[in-house]
Amino acid sequence: MAPHRPCKKPRAVKDTAAAATDALISLPRDVLDDILTRLKLRDAVRTSALSRAWRHRWESIPSLDINIPWEQPPLWAVDSILLRCSGRVRGFQVDLDELSLRRLHDWLLVLSRRGLENLVLRPHEYDFFPLHSTVFCCRRLVSLDLFTCEIPPLPPGFEGFPDLKVLSLRNVKLHEKGEYQLEEIIETSPLLEKLILSETCIAGDDFIEWEIRAPNLRHLTICSHVDYGWNFVEMPYLRSAVIDFWEYVGDRDFAEFLAGLVQVTKLTIYTYAPVHADVPQC
């Protein structure tokens, strides 16, 4: 009896799969772009294995989002993506380790030329990292989230963020007289709708009063154990505010401080003031 031979996969099946792949690549360019844009970046890159026609197709994606979690790809992969894909980068989110910190300046330089809209930077470890001033060149930012970093002084000729709608600074440090820097960043972001300042520390012992002037602001959150001299002006559209202080606003008039928030419809105030402290009468 002749030995049993394993069945071979019919060539017709392979030909059908190849034909389907070729049919997909023949779709209109804008349709293919839309399909690839909806994929996660890793899946979009994997389409290069479909066929020879797909090998470089992902490189022409008109826009992409880059998300680098702690289980991140090798740094060369990020460099390769930025080099090979010339389209706009909508979002860039990265949990920074020691190696990626060394590349951050170069990445920001490239991203500033790619119309970056959403930027999230945070270290994997709880160590402050020095942020490079290149971040201020990303003028098309719509959302900026910074965690546990040292913010550099503004570069000469800083023109602001004309499209910025969300600014979140959590556990960051600013140099001495950084109040004026924050004031300028906020004032030169005319579309700002949401502002979060959580444990935003400013160097120096001088008490400096400064203004949060944001005519388009809707939501405000301030969390701090130090009164850094905030004053609220020109916020006609502000609807909600969360004020979380360790104690009441230093030696200032608390009622006057709250007067800048009279337009809000939801106001939440937290304080760690001792129960025997004098509660301000508004």
N, C-alpha and C positions, 0 to 999 in steps of 0.2 A: 504494500500500500504506500502510495507516494506521501511524503511528509507534508503536513499542513503548512501552507505558506501564509504569513500574515497578510491581511488585506491592506492594500495601499490606499491612501486617501485619494479619491478620484481627482484627477487634474481639473475637472470641471468646477469643483468646489473652490479650488485656489483661483481659478480664472474668474469665477463669479465674484470672489472677495476683492480681487484686484480691480475688476471692472467697477465695482461699487465705489472703491476708493478713488479711482480715476474720475468717476462721475461726480463725486463730491468735490474734487479739486477743480472741476470745470464750472462750478457754480460762480455766479458773479462775484467780483472781488469784494464788494461791500458786504455781501452775505457771508462770505468766508471770514472777513474781518470781524463781523458781529459774532460769529460762532466762536472764533478763537478768543475774542475779548471776554466772552462770558466764562471761559474756562479758567481754572486756577493756573497760575504761571507754570507750575511743574507739569500739569497735564498738557498745556499748550506746547511746551518744549517736546514732550513725548510724541507728539504727532509727527515729528521728524522721522520716526521709525516706520511710518505707514508705507511709504514708498519713496522712490527717488524724487518724485514731483513734490512731495511734502517735506523734503529734507530741510529746506531753508524757509519754508512758508511762514513759520512762526516769527521769523525775524522781522517781518514786515507788518506786525501788529501795530495799528495806529496808536494804541495806548495800552498800558499794562499797570498792574499793581504788584509790588514786590513786598512780600511779607517774610521776614527772617526770624522765626522763633528760636528758642534756645537750642532745639535740635536742628540747627541750621545746616544748610549745605556748605561745602567748602567755600572759602572766600574767593577762590579762583572762579567758581561758578557764578557768583554775583558779578565779578568783574567781566566775565565772558558775556553775561546777559546784557549788561550795560553797553558793552562794546559792540555786540552783534545786533542788538535790537535798537534801532534808531528812533523809534516812536516815542510819543509823549509818555512820561511816567506819572500816572495819576496819584498813586500812593506808594509810600515807602515806610515800612514799619519794621523796626529791628530791635532785638534784645542784644545789647552790646556786650561782648566779652573783650578780653585784652587784645586779641588779634584784630577783631573788627574795628576796634577803636583806632587802630593804626591806619585803617583804610577809610575811616569816616570822612575825613577832609576831602579826599579825592572823590568819594561818592557824592558828597554834597555839591562839589564843584560841577560834576556832570549833571546832577539832578537840577541844579539851578538853571541849566540850559535846556531842560526837557519839559518845562512847564509844570513842575511838581505842584500838586494841589494839597495833598494830605501827608503830613510828616509826623511820625511817632518815634521818639528815641528814648530808650531807657536802658540802664545797665542791668546785666543779669545779677551781679552782686551789688550789695548796698554800699557802693563806693562812688563818691562824686567823680564825674569825669569832666574834663574841660571841653566845652563845646567850642567849635571853631566859628569865627565870625562869618564864614561862608554861608551860614544859615540865613543871614540877613540879605543874601543875594537872591533867595528864592521868593521873588516878589509876587508870584502867582499863587502863593499858598492860600488855601481856603480854611484849612484846619492845621493848627500847630500844637502838638502835645509833647512837652518836655518833662522828663522825670530825673531827679537826682543828678543834676549837672551844674556846672559853673558857667553862667552866661557871660560871654565876653562883652566889652564895651561896644557900643554901636560904631560901625565904621564911618569915616568921613563921607558925607554926601548921602547918608541913609535917607531913602525916600518913603519908607513905610511899606505896609502890606495892603495895597488897594483892594484886594479881594478877600481878605481874611475875615471869616465869620466866627471861628472858634479859636480861642487862645486859652490853653491850659498849662499852667506852670505849677508843678507839684514837687515840693521838696527841692527847690533850686536855690542857688546862691547868686547874688549880684555883688558887684564891686561897690566900694564906698560911693555914696550919693547915687546909688542905683535907682532911687525913687524917680529921679528925673528921666532916667532911661526908660523905666516902665511907663511913665507919663507920655513920653514921646512915641513909644511903640503903640500904645493904645490910641492916642490922638491921631496918629497917621494910619489907623486902620478904620476907615469911615464906615465899613459895612459890618463891623464887629457886633455879633448878636449874643455870644456867650463868653463869659470871662470867669476863669477859675484861678484863684491865687491861693494855693494851699501850702502853708509853711514855706513861703517865699521869703528867704532871709536876705537882708541887706547889710553889708559890712559897715562898720563905723558906729560911733557913739552919738553923733549929732541927731537930734530929732528934727526931721524935715517934713513939713506938711506939703502935700502935693495933691493933684487933682486927677480923678478918674473921669475923663471927659469922653463919653461914648454916646453920641446922639442916636445910635441905632440899637443899643444894647437891650436885650430882652431878659437875660438871666445872668445873675451875679452870685458868685460864691467866694467868700474870703474866710480862710481858716488860718489863724496865727496866734501864737502865744505872746507876740510883741505888737504894740501899736506902732505901725510904720507911717502914721500920719495921713491916712487916706482921707480924702474929701470927695464927695460925689456931686458932680455938676453936669447939667445938660444931658440927662438921661430920660427923656420924655416917654420912651416906649418900654421902660423897665417894668416887668410884670412879676418877677419873683427874685428874691434875694435870700441867701443863707449867710449869716454872719456868725462865725464860731470863734470866740475869743476866750483866752484863759481868764481874763479879767476885763472889766470895763475899760473904755477907751482912755487909758492913762489919766492925765489930769484935765482932759478936755471936757467940754459940755456934751454929755451924752445925748441930750435932747436935740442939740444943734447938729450933732453927728447924724442922728436919725432923720432929721429934716430933709436930708438929701435923698431919702427913700420914700417920701410920702406918696409917690405915684404907684408903688407896687401893690399888687392885689394879694400876694402871698409873701409874708416876711417871717423867716425863722431865725431866732437868735439863741445861740448856745453860749454859756459862760461857765467858767470854773471858779468864779468869785466866791469867797467864803460866805456862809449864810449870815455872818454878823456884819458883812459889808453894807454900806449905805446903798440902797437901791435907788437909782436915779428916778426922779419923778418927771414924766413926760407930759 
